[in-house]
């Protein structure tokens, strides 16, 4: 696993930190269970207006991925939980998937 953490990243609210932890945790669980990939990259970028977390693998991608909706055709409980955490914090949630792997991108406003 590779971690690319923005050196300017301050402590965030407990609610935001918990949401980010759970989203990364669920993403890594999904990579381990489903992707067939051997590694993952987590990138955290921070600015005064937003924080973006990107979790990427080089696995086989999500079967039946709907690229227009940026979502799997069948969404499981884990993805639904991630979406709900993001919604509660007025963030955005996207999944990009193809033969080269899957990337989950979550952005939260910092203010």
VOSE-818865 format. One record per atom (N, C-alpha, C): residue number from 1; residue in three letters; x negated, y, z. Coordinates in pm, 1 decimal, decimal comma. Atoms other than C-alpha are relative to their C-alpha. Layout:
BEGIN
+-------+------+----------+----------+----------+
: lummi : vodo :        x :        y :        z :
+-------+------+----------+----------+----------+
:   NUM :  ALA :        X :        Y :        Z :
...
+-------+------+----------+----------+----------+
***
This chain:
BEGIN
+-------+------+----------+----------+----------+
: lummi : vodo :        x :        y :        z :
+-------+------+----------+----------+----------+
:     1 :  UNK :    -85,2 :   -117,5 :      0,0 :
:     1 :  UNK :      0,0 :      0,0 :      0,0 :
:     1 :  UNK :    -89,4 :    123,4 :      0,0 :
:     2 :  UNK :     71,8 :   -127,0 :      6,2 :
:     2 :  UNK :   -118,1 :    349,5 :    -79,4 :
:     2 :  UNK :     91,2 :    109,5 :     54,5 :
:     3 :  UNK :    -75,2 :   -111,0 :    -56,7 :
:     3 :  UNK :     -6,5 :    656,9 :    115,5 :
:     3 :  UNK :    -66,3 :    130,2 :    -39,9 :
:     4 :  UNK :     47,7 :   -132,8 :     40,4 :
:     4 :  UNK :    -43,8 :   1007,0 :    -28,6 :
:     4 :  UNK :     84,2 :    101,3 :     77,4 :
:     5 :  UNK :    -72,7 :    -86,8 :    -92,8 :
:     5 :  UNK :     58,7 :   1245,3 :    250,0 :
:     5 :  UNK :    -49,1 :    143,2 :    -13,8 :
:     6 :  UNK :     34,3 :   -141,1 :     13,6 :
:     6 :  UNK :     66,8 :   1622,8 :    198,5 :
:     6 :  UNK :    -63,6 :     48,7 :    130,4 :
:     7 :  UNK :     67,2 :    -45,6 :   -122,9 :
:     7 :  UNK :   -184,7 :   1772,2 :    446,5 :
:     7 :  UNK :     71,8 :    116,3 :     68,4 :
:     8 :  UNK :    -73,7 :   -112,8 :    -59,9 :
:     8 :  UNK :     49,0 :   2071,3 :    504,0 :
:     8 :  UNK :    125,3 :    -45,5 :     73,7 :
:     9 :  UNK :   -124,1 :     50,8 :    -57,7 :
:     9 :  UNK :    328,5 :   1845,8 :    634,1 :
:     9 :  UNK :      4,9 :     24,0 :    150,6 :
:    10 :  UNK :    -15,2 :    -21,4 :   -143,8 :
:    10 :  UNK :    446,3 :   1971,8 :    974,1 :
:    10 :  UNK :     93,3 :   -106,5 :     58,7 :
:    11 :  UNK :   -104,7 :     82,3 :    -61,2 :
:    11 :  UNK :    663,9 :   1787,1 :   1223,5 :
:    11 :  UNK :    133,4 :     52,5 :    -51,1 :
:    12 :  UNK :   -133,9 :    -34,9 :     48,4 :
:    12 :  UNK :   1021,3 :   1781,9 :   1098,1 :
:    12 :  UNK :     99,0 :    -25,7 :    112,4 :
:    13 :  UNK :   -101,2 :     28,3 :   -101,7 :
:    13 :  UNK :   1346,1 :   1761,3 :   1288,7 :
:    13 :  UNK :      7,3 :   -150,6 :     22,6 :
:    14 :  UNK :     -9,9 :    142,5 :    -32,2 :
:    14 :  UNK :   1405,0 :   1429,4 :   1461,9 :
:    14 :  UNK :     92,8 :    -70,9 :    -98,6 :
:    15 :  UNK :    -96,4 :     57,6 :     93,2 :
:    15 :  UNK :   1703,3 :   1365,4 :   1233,3 :
:    15 :  UNK :    -64,1 :    -24,7 :   -137,5 :
:    16 :  UNK :     65,8 :     13,9 :    130,3 :
:    16 :  UNK :   1495,8 :   1423,2 :    917,9 :
:    16 :  UNK :   -109,3 :   -106,3 :      6,0 :
:    17 :  UNK :    105,9 :     99,7 :    -12,6 :
:    17 :  UNK :   1199,4 :   1218,7 :   1040,8 :
:    17 :  UNK :     57,6 :   -141,2 :      6,2 :
:    18 :  UNK :    -63,0 :    131,3 :    -10,2 :
:    18 :  UNK :   1428,3 :    928,5 :   1132,0 :
:    18 :  UNK :     55,9 :    -44,3 :   -134,3 :
:    19 :  UNK :    -55,4 :     33,3 :    131,9 :
:    19 :  UNK :   1605,5 :    942,3 :    795,5 :
:    19 :  UNK :   -111,5 :    -40,9 :    -95,7 :
:    20 :  UNK :    111,3 :     32,6 :     89,6 :
:    20 :  UNK :   1274,6 :    945,0 :    607,5 :
:    20 :  UNK :    -63,1 :   -134,2 :     35,9 :
:    21 :  UNK :     55,3 :    128,4 :    -43,5 :
:    21 :  UNK :   1138,8 :    657,5 :    814,8 :
:    21 :  UNK :     88,1 :   -114,9 :    -46,9 :
:    22 :  UNK :    -92,5 :    108,1 :     37,4 :
:    22 :  UNK :   1450,3 :    444,5 :    751,8 :
:    22 :  UNK :      5,6 :    -19,4 :   -151,6 :
:    23 :  UNK :     -1,5 :      9,9 :    146,3 :
:    23 :  UNK :   1449,6 :    522,8 :    378,4 :
:    23 :  UNK :   -126,6 :    -68,5 :    -50,1 :
:    24 :  UNK :    125,3 :     65,5 :     38,7 :
:    24 :  UNK :   1082,7 :    426,7 :    343,3 :
:    24 :  UNK :      4,8 :   -146,9 :     42,1 :
:    25 :  UNK :     -9,9 :    136,8 :    -49,8 :
:    25 :  UNK :   1144,2 :    115,8 :    554,5 :
:    25 :  UNK :     88,4 :    -85,3 :    -91,8 :
:    26 :  UNK :    -91,6 :     74,4 :     87,1 :
:    26 :  UNK :   1440,2 :      5,3 :    339,5 :
:    26 :  UNK :    -59,8 :    -19,1 :   -138,4 :
:    27 :  UNK :     63,0 :     11,2 :    131,7 :
:    27 :  UNK :   1251,8 :     78,0 :     17,7 :
:    27 :  UNK :   -109,0 :   -106,4 :      0,1 :
:    28 :  UNK :    106,2 :    100,5 :     -8,2 :
:    28 :  UNK :    952,5 :   -129,9 :    129,5 :
:    28 :  UNK :     57,2 :   -140,5 :     17,6 :
:    29 :  UNK :    -67,6 :    129,9 :    -14,4 :
:    29 :  UNK :   1184,8 :   -411,8 :    235,4 :
:    29 :  UNK :     50,4 :    -47,7 :   -135,1 :
:    30 :  UNK :    -49,9 :     37,2 :    132,7 :
:    30 :  UNK :   1347,5 :   -406,9 :   -108,7 :
:    30 :  UNK :   -114,0 :    -38,5 :    -94,1 :
:    31 :  UNK :    115,9 :     33,8 :     82,7 :
:    31 :  UNK :   1006,2 :   -407,5 :   -277,7 :
:    31 :  UNK :    -47,4 :   -141,1 :     34,7 :
:    32 :  UNK :     47,3 :    131,0 :    -45,1 :
:    32 :  UNK :    899,0 :   -707,8 :    -70,2 :
:    32 :  UNK :     95,5 :   -112,5 :    -43,2 :
:    33 :  UNK :    -99,0 :    104,4 :     29,2 :
:    33 :  UNK :   1222,1 :   -902,5 :   -129,2 :
:    33 :  UNK :     27,0 :    -19,6 :   -148,5 :
:    34 :  UNK :    -55,4 :      7,7 :    134,9 :
:    34 :  UNK :   1302,1 :   -820,8 :   -490,1 :
:    34 :  UNK :    -94,2 :     33,1 :   -115,3 :
:    35 :  UNK :     74,0 :    -54,6 :    114,5 :
:    35 :  UNK :   1030,2 :   -654,8 :   -697,7 :
:    35 :  UNK :    -99,3 :    -97,0 :    -62,9 :
:    36 :  UNK :    106,6 :     84,7 :     49,8 :
:    36 :  UNK :    768,6 :   -925,6 :   -729,9 :
:    36 :  UNK :   -132,8 :     74,0 :    -10,3 :
:    37 :  UNK :    122,1 :    -80,1 :      4,5 :
:    37 :  UNK :    513,7 :   -643,4 :   -709,9 :
:    37 :  UNK :    -88,4 :    -28,1 :    119,5 :
:    38 :  UNK :     97,1 :     26,0 :   -105,7 :
:    38 :  UNK :    200,7 :   -667,7 :   -499,7 :
:    38 :  UNK :    -37,2 :    124,1 :     80,1 :
:    39 :  UNK :     38,4 :   -122,2 :    -70,3 :
:    39 :  UNK :    173,7 :   -304,8 :   -392,1 :
:    39 :  UNK :    110,2 :    104,7 :    -10,9 :
:    40 :  UNK :    -93,4 :   -113,2 :      0,8 :
:    40 :  UNK :    361,9 :     15,1 :   -323,5 :
:    40 :  UNK :    -79,6 :    127,6 :     23,2 :
:    41 :  UNK :     59,4 :   -131,4 :    -22,2 :
:    41 :  UNK :    275,3 :    383,9 :   -330,3 :
:    41 :  UNK :    106,2 :     89,6 :     61,3 :
:    42 :  UNK :    -89,8 :    -96,1 :    -65,2 :
:    42 :  UNK :    435,0 :    636,6 :    -96,6 :
:    42 :  UNK :    -65,9 :    135,9 :     -9,6 :
:    43 :  UNK :     51,2 :   -136,8 :     13,6 :
:    43 :  UNK :    390,4 :   1004,9 :   -175,4 :
:    43 :  UNK :     96,7 :     93,4 :     72,7 :
:    44 :  UNK :    -79,6 :    -99,2 :    -72,7 :
:    44 :  UNK :    510,9 :   1284,2 :     53,8 :
:    44 :  UNK :    -52,7 :    137,4 :    -37,0 :
:    45 :  UNK :     35,9 :   -136,1 :     39,4 :
:    45 :  UNK :    510,7 :   1640,9 :    -80,3 :
:    45 :  UNK :     85,5 :     97,1 :     80,0 :
:    46 :  UNK :    -68,8 :    -97,5 :    -85,1 :
:    46 :  UNK :    601,6 :   1942,5 :    131,1 :
:    46 :  UNK :    -17,1 :    140,6 :    -56,5 :
:    47 :  UNK :      5,9 :   -143,9 :     26,3 :
:    47 :  UNK :    687,3 :   2303,7 :     53,0 :
:    47 :  UNK :     89,8 :     67,1 :    102,6 :
:    48 :  UNK :    -84,8 :    -71,5 :    -96,4 :
:    48 :  UNK :    862,1 :   2573,8 :    253,6 :
:    48 :  UNK :    147,5 :    -25,9 :    -22,0 :
:    49 :  UNK :   -141,5 :     18,7 :     29,4 :
:    49 :  UNK :   1190,8 :   2489,9 :     80,6 :
:    49 :  UNK :     44,6 :   -145,8 :     -2,7 :
:    50 :  UNK :    -42,9 :    140,0 :     10,3 :
:    50 :  UNK :   1184,8 :   2109,9 :     50,8 :
:    50 :  UNK :   -112,5 :    -97,3 :     33,6 :
:    51 :  UNK :     92,2 :    111,6 :    -16,3 :
:    51 :  UNK :   1021,1 :   1778,7 :    131,3 :
:    51 :  UNK :     47,3 :   -109,1 :    -95,3 :
:    52 :  UNK :    -32,0 :    105,5 :     95,3 :
:    52 :  UNK :   1006,2 :   1507,9 :   -133,2 :
:    52 :  UNK :    -81,3 :   -123,6 :     34,7 :
:    53 :  UNK :     64,5 :    128,1 :    -25,5 :
:    53 :  UNK :    929,8 :   1143,3 :    -65,9 :
:    53 :  UNK :     28,3 :    -90,3 :   -119,0 :
:    54 :  UNK :     -9,1 :     87,6 :    117,7 :
:    54 :  UNK :    859,8 :    905,7 :   -352,6 :
:    54 :  UNK :    -60,7 :   -134,9 :     39,2 :
:    55 :  UNK :     47,4 :    134,6 :    -28,3 :
:    55 :  UNK :    830,4 :    528,8 :   -302,4 :
:    55 :  UNK :      1,9 :    -75,3 :   -133,0 :
:    56 :  UNK :     11,1 :     60,3 :    133,1 :
:    56 :  UNK :    704,6 :    343,3 :   -610,7 :
:    56 :  UNK :    -65,6 :   -137,7 :      8,6 :
:    57 :  UNK :     64,2 :    130,2 :     13,3 :
:    57 :  UNK :    626,4 :    -17,0 :   -697,7 :
:    57 :  UNK :    -25,0 :    -28,1 :   -147,8 :
:    58 :  UNK :     28,8 :     40,9 :    138,0 :
:    58 :  UNK :    492,3 :   -185,9 :  -1010,1 :
:    58 :  UNK :     57,2 :   -138,9 :    -24,9 :
:    59 :  UNK :    -65,4 :    130,0 :     14,4 :
:    59 :  UNK :    731,3 :   -480,3 :   -992,4 :
:    59 :  UNK :     80,7 :    -11,2 :   -127,8 :
:    60 :  UNK :    -75,8 :     31,1 :    121,1 :
:    60 :  UNK :    983,1 :   -614,7 :  -1239,4 :
:    60 :  UNK :    118,0 :     93,5 :    -26,0 :
:    61 :  UNK :   -113,7 :    -90,7 :     19,3 :
:    61 :  UNK :   1240,9 :   -335,2 :  -1198,7 :
:    61 :  UNK :    128,8 :    -62,5 :     50,9 :
:    62 :  UNK :   -130,2 :     43,9 :    -50,5 :
:    62 :  UNK :   1604,1 :   -363,0 :  -1096,4 :
:    62 :  UNK :     82,2 :    -53,0 :   -116,9 :
:    63 :  UNK :    -86,2 :     58,0 :    102,8 :
:    63 :  UNK :   1819,4 :   -597,4 :  -1302,6 :
:    63 :  UNK :    130,0 :     80,3 :     -7,5 :
:    64 :  UNK :   -126,8 :    -71,2 :     24,3 :
:    64 :  UNK :   2127,2 :   -429,9 :  -1451,9 :
:    64 :  UNK :     -5,2 :    143,7 :     53,8 :
:    65 :  UNK :     14,4 :   -138,5 :    -44,0 :
:    65 :  UNK :   1995,5 :    -80,6 :  -1379,0 :
:    65 :  UNK :     72,2 :     91,7 :    -98,1 :
:    66 :  UNK :    -73,5 :    -95,4 :     81,7 :
:    66 :  UNK :   2223,1 :    197,8 :  -1506,9 :
:    66 :  UNK :    -78,7 :    130,9 :     -1,6 :
:    67 :  UNK :     87,2 :   -117,5 :      4,7 :
:    67 :  UNK :   1984,2 :    470,8 :  -1621,8 :
:    67 :  UNK :     77,5 :    131,6 :     -2,9 :
:    68 :  UNK :    -79,7 :   -124,2 :     -0,3 :
:    68 :  UNK :   2264,7 :    726,6 :  -1673,5 :
:    68 :  UNK :     41,0 :     37,9 :    141,9 :
:    69 :  UNK :    -39,1 :    -24,6 :   -139,2 :
:    69 :  UNK :   2381,7 :    691,1 :  -1313,8 :
:    69 :  UNK :   -120,9 :      3,2 :     93,1 :
:    70 :  UNK :    121,5 :     13,8 :    -81,0 :
:    70 :  UNK :   2023,0 :    635,0 :  -1190,6 :
:    70 :  UNK :     27,0 :    -86,4 :    122,6 :
:    71 :  UNK :    -40,8 :     88,0 :   -107,1 :
:    71 :  UNK :   2160,6 :    348,8 :   -986,1 :
:    71 :  UNK :     15,1 :   -142,2 :    -54,4 :
:    72 :  UNK :    -28,2 :    137,4 :     42,2 :
:    72 :  UNK :   2179,3 :    -31,1 :   -998,3 :
:    72 :  UNK :    149,3 :    -17,3 :    -26,9 :
:    73 :  UNK :   -141,4 :     26,4 :     29,5 :
:    73 :  UNK :   2504,5 :   -169,0 :  -1142,4 :
:    73 :  UNK :     73,8 :    -41,4 :    127,2 :
:    74 :  UNK :    -56,3 :     41,0 :   -129,4 :
:    74 :  UNK :   2569,4 :   -332,3 :   -803,6 :
:    74 :  UNK :    -89,5 :     56,7 :    108,8 :
:    75 :  UNK :     76,8 :    -64,9 :   -106,1 :
:    75 :  UNK :   2459,1 :   -124,0 :   -507,3 :
:    75 :  UNK :     20,3 :    -76,8 :    129,2 :
:    76 :  UNK :     -7,3 :     74,7 :   -124,8 :
:    76 :  UNK :   2375,8 :   -317,0 :   -192,9 :
:    76 :  UNK :     11,0 :     90,9 :    121,3 :
:    77 :  UNK :    -16,4 :    -72,6 :   -126,1 :
:    77 :  UNK :   2415,9 :   -215,0 :    169,5 :
:    77 :  UNK :   -120,5 :     88,6 :     29,6 :
:    78 :  UNK :    119,8 :    -78,6 :    -27,4 :
:    78 :  UNK :   2054,0 :    -94,8 :    194,9 :
:    78 :  UNK :     -2,9 :    129,6 :    -77,9 :
:    79 :  UNK :     -2,4 :   -121,3 :     83,3 :
:    79 :  UNK :   2084,8 :    149,2 :    -94,5 :
:    79 :  UNK :    113,0 :     92,2 :     46,3 :
:    80 :  UNK :   -110,6 :    -82,1 :    -50,1 :
:    80 :  UNK :   2422,4 :    266,8 :     36,6 :
:    80 :  UNK :    -39,2 :     72,5 :    127,9 :
:    81 :  UNK :     46,9 :    -63,5 :   -123,9 :
:    81 :  UNK :   2263,8 :    335,2 :    376,3 :
:    81 :  UNK :    -96,3 :    113,6 :    -27,6 :
:    82 :  UNK :     92,8 :   -108,0 :     36,4 :
:    82 :  UNK :   1984,3 :    536,3 :    215,9 :
:    82 :  UNK :     77,5 :    118,8 :    -55,7 :
:    83 :  UNK :    -80,3 :   -108,1 :     58,2 :
:    83 :  UNK :   2237,8 :    737,3 :     13,8 :
:    83 :  UNK :     74,4 :     77,3 :    108,2 :
:    84 :  UNK :    -74,5 :    -67,2 :   -107,5 :
:    84 :  UNK :   2441,0 :    813,1 :    326,5 :
:    84 :  UNK :    -91,9 :     87,9 :     85,2 :
:    85 :  UNK :     95,4 :    -81,9 :    -76,7 :
:    85 :  UNK :   2136,2 :    934,7 :    521,6 :
:    85 :  UNK :    -36,0 :    127,6 :    -76,1 :
:    86 :  UNK :     35,1 :   -115,9 :     83,1 :
:    86 :  UNK :   2043,8 :   1163,6 :    233,0 :
:    86 :  UNK :    116,8 :     96,8 :     -6,7 :
:    87 :  UNK :   -119,8 :    -85,1 :      8,2 :
:    87 :  UNK :   2400,2 :   1293,8 :    198,9 :
:    87 :  UNK :     18,9 :     80,2 :    128,8 :
:    88 :  UNK :    -18,0 :    -68,0 :   -128,6 :
:    88 :  UNK :   2416,1 :   1379,3 :    571,0 :
:    88 :  UNK :    -95,2 :    117,4 :     16,6 :
:    89 :  UNK :     98,6 :   -107,4 :    -12,1 :
:    89 :  UNK :   2107,8 :   1598,9 :    534,8 :
:    89 :  UNK :     -3,7 :     90,2 :   -123,5 :
:    90 :  UNK :    -13,8 :    -83,1 :    120,7 :
:    90 :  UNK :   2223,7 :   1764,9 :    208,1 :
:    90 :  UNK :   -117,9 :    -14,7 :    -96,2 :
:    91 :  UNK :    112,0 :     25,3 :     89,4 :
:    91 :  UNK :   1943,3 :   1601,9 :     10,2 :
:    91 :  UNK :     44,1 :    -62,3 :   -130,8 :
:    92 :  UNK :    -27,0 :     70,4 :    124,9 :
:    92 :  UNK :   1916,4 :   1427,9 :   -324,6 :
:    92 :  UNK :    -69,3 :   -135,2 :      4,1 :
:    93 :  UNK :     48,9 :    137,2 :      2,4 :
:    93 :  UNK :   1857,9 :   1059,8 :   -392,9 :
:    93 :  UNK :      6,0 :    -51,2 :   -142,5 :
:    94 :  UNK :      5,4 :     54,0 :    136,1 :
:    94 :  UNK :   1746,0 :    909,3 :   -723,6 :
:    94 :  UNK :    -81,2 :   -127,8 :     -0,6 :
:    95 :  UNK :     77,8 :    120,0 :     25,8 :
:    95 :  UNK :   1625,3 :    571,8 :   -839,5 :
:    95 :  UNK :    -30,0 :     -2,4 :   -149,1 :
:    96 :  UNK :     41,9 :     18,0 :    138,8 :
:    96 :  UNK :   1428,4 :    524,1 :  -1160,8 :
:    96 :  UNK :    -56,2 :   -141,9 :     -7,4 :
:    97 :  UNK :     45,3 :    137,6 :      7,4 :
:    97 :  UNK :   1375,4 :    165,4 :  -1270,6 :
:    97 :  UNK :    -11,2 :    -46,3 :   -144,3 :
:    98 :  UNK :     22,1 :     58,0 :    131,9 :
:    98 :  UNK :   1243,5 :    -20,5 :  -1571,2 :
:    98 :  UNK :    -97,0 :   -114,5 :     11,5 :
:    99 :  UNK :     89,1 :    115,8 :      0,9 :
:    99 :  UNK :   1008,1 :   -298,6 :  -1671,9 :
:    99 :  UNK :   -131,8 :     26,0 :     71,8 :
:   100 :  UNK :    126,6 :    -34,1 :    -66,2 :
:   100 :  UNK :    712,5 :   -112,1 :  -1519,5 :
:   100 :  UNK :     16,2 :     20,1 :    150,5 :
:   101 :  UNK :    -20,8 :    -13,9 :   -143,4 :
:   101 :  UNK :    871,4 :    -94,8 :  -1173,1 :
:   101 :  UNK :    113,0 :     94,2 :     34,7 :
:   102 :  UNK :   -108,4 :    -82,1 :    -53,1 :
:   102 :  UNK :   1102,5 :    111,6 :   -958,0 :
:   102 :  UNK :    -57,7 :    111,3 :     85,8 :
:   103 :  UNK :     37,5 :   -114,0 :    -83,3 :
:   103 :  UNK :   1069,8 :    454,7 :   -797,1 :
:   103 :  UNK :    125,0 :     55,4 :     66,6 :
:   104 :  UNK :   -106,6 :    -65,2 :    -77,8 :
:   104 :  UNK :   1295,4 :    591,6 :   -523,1 :
:   104 :  UNK :    -52,4 :    139,7 :     32,9 :
:   105 :  UNK :     39,5 :   -139,0 :    -27,5 :
:   105 :  UNK :   1285,2 :    972,1 :   -491,7 :
:   105 :  UNK :    108,0 :     64,0 :     86,7 :
:   106 :  UNK :    -89,0 :    -66,3 :    -94,4 :
:   106 :  UNK :   1438,8 :   1151,7 :   -194,1 :
:   106 :  UNK :    -52,5 :    139,1 :     26,6 :
:   107 :  UNK :     37,9 :   -137,8 :    -29,0 :
:   107 :  UNK :   1436,6 :   1527,4 :   -147,6 :
:   107 :  UNK :     96,5 :     57,8 :    101,9 :
:   108 :  UNK :    -79,3 :    -67,7 :   -102,9 :
:   108 :  UNK :   1555,6 :   1715,8 :    160,7 :
:   108 :  UNK :    -39,5 :    146,6 :      5,3 :
:   109 :  UNK :     37,3 :   -139,7 :    -25,6 :
:   109 :  UNK :   1577,0 :   2091,0 :    211,0 :
:   109 :  UNK :    -67,7 :      7,5 :    137,1 :
:   110 :  UNK :     70,0 :    -13,1 :   -127,5 :
:   110 :  UNK :   1342,0 :   2201,0 :    489,0 :
:   110 :  UNK :     56,4 :    111,8 :     86,0 :
:   111 :  UNK :    -56,5 :   -111,2 :    -76,9 :
:   111 :  UNK :   1545,5 :   2501,8 :    595,7 :
:   111 :  UNK :    147,3 :    -17,0 :     17,3 :
+-------+------+----------+----------+----------+
***
